[in-house]
Amino acid sequence: DQQVKQNSPSLSVQEGRISILNCDYTNSMFDYFLWYKKYPAEGPTFLISISSIKDKNEDGRFTVFLNKSAKHLSLHIVPSQPGDSAVYFCAARGTYSGGGADGLTFGKGTHLIIQP
Amino acid sequence: DTGVSQNPRHKITKRGQNVTFRCDPISEHNRLYWYRQTLGQGPEFLTYFQNEAQLEKSRLLSDRFSAERPKGSFSTLEIQRTEQGDSAMYLCASSGRQGPVLYGYTFGSGTRLTVV
């Protein structure tokens, strides 16, 4: 049972345009959501997080939006740069996520490709 | 501090053998996590330590798996009687007292296990 779903395995975006990565979740007990970026042969790197009591968090080129009623969040990257090409994971924290107090439940990831 | 260090980077073992991986977290981080990532999936939570205490274990962690964190510093993950289904990337992560939600975990580069 996938509690965090990233339904697009890959996404191709032109350099300079906006990249929008989507994530859906099923567990209403999740209290924080996070986005990670992963390059090949490296561990995931934290990008940005959002509390379930907020609907938007922004950090430079990265903005995360949360729609609790739809159980949906999205990561916007503006403008997209070649170095943004990577796999992006959505993750959630919650008491009943199966990850314990601080364990995270991850989606399967979306491979973002930035085209020149 | 050079971040979270994992050794070895790669391990090939025969089915039925025991293997042990090591993780050295960021020195000031008191929380340490183990995750497993298989091909096409996101990381899956295995277990979590706060200092030397193992506070949470996933149901994924069968009785062939054991993790320790003596003295609250480095951690080891041992898999006994390895099976082909254990082939995966094993990721270690650490975080400070605030947990992962504000600044995320810091992941290591992982140990890739191949069971032949």
Contacts between the chains, C-beta under 8 A, distances in Angstrom:
chain1	res1	chain2	res2	distance
A	4	B	42	7.6
A	31	B	101	7.9
A	32	B	100	7.7
A	32	B	101	4.2
A	34	B	100	6.8
A	34	B	101	7.2
A	34	B	104	5.9
A	36	B	104	6.9
A	36	B	107	8.0
A	41	B	109	6.8
A	42	B	109	5.5
A	43	B	4	7.3
A	43	B	91	5.7
A	43	B	93	7.4
A	43	B	107	3.1
A	43	B	108	5.2
A	43	B	109	5.1
A	43	B	110	5.7
A	44	B	43	6.9
A	44	B	91	7.6
A	44	B	107	5.0
A	45	B	104	7.9
A	45	B	107	7.2
A	46	B	100	7.8
A	46	B	103	6.5
A	46	B	104	2.4
A	46	B	105	6.7
A	46	B	106	7.5
A	47	B	104	7.7
A	49	B	100	7.9
A	49	B	101	5.6
A	49	B	102	6.6
A	49	B	104	6.6
A	51	B	101	7.4
A	89	B	42	5.1
A	89	B	43	7.4
A	91	B	42	7.4
A	93	B	99	7.9
A	93	B	100	6.5
A	93	B	101	6.1
A	98	B	45	6.6
A	98	B	58	6.3
A	98	B	59	7.4
A	99	B	45	3.9
A	99	B	48	7.8
A	99	B	56	7.4
A	99	B	58	7.1
A	100	B	45	7.1
A	100	B	48	5.4
A	100	B	55	6.6
A	100	B	56	2.9
A	100	B	57	8.0
A	100	B	58	7.7
A	101	B	48	7.4
A	101	B	55	6.9
A	101	B	56	6.5
A	101	B	99	7.7
A	102	B	31	6.4
A	102	B	33	7.2
A	102	B	48	5.9
A	102	B	56	7.8
A	102	B	95	7.3
A	102	B	99	4.6
A	102	B	100	5.9
A	103	B	33	6.7
A	103	B	45	3.8
A	103	B	48	5.7
A	103	B	56	6.2
A	103	B	58	7.2
A	104	B	43	7.7
A	104	B	45	6.5
A	104	B	100	6.3
A	104	B	105	7.7
A	105	B	45	7.2
A	106	B	42	3.1
A	106	B	43	5.0
A	106	B	44	7.2
A	107	B	42	5.3
A	108	B	40	6.5
A	108	B	41	5.6
A	108	B	42	5.2
A	109	B	42	5.6
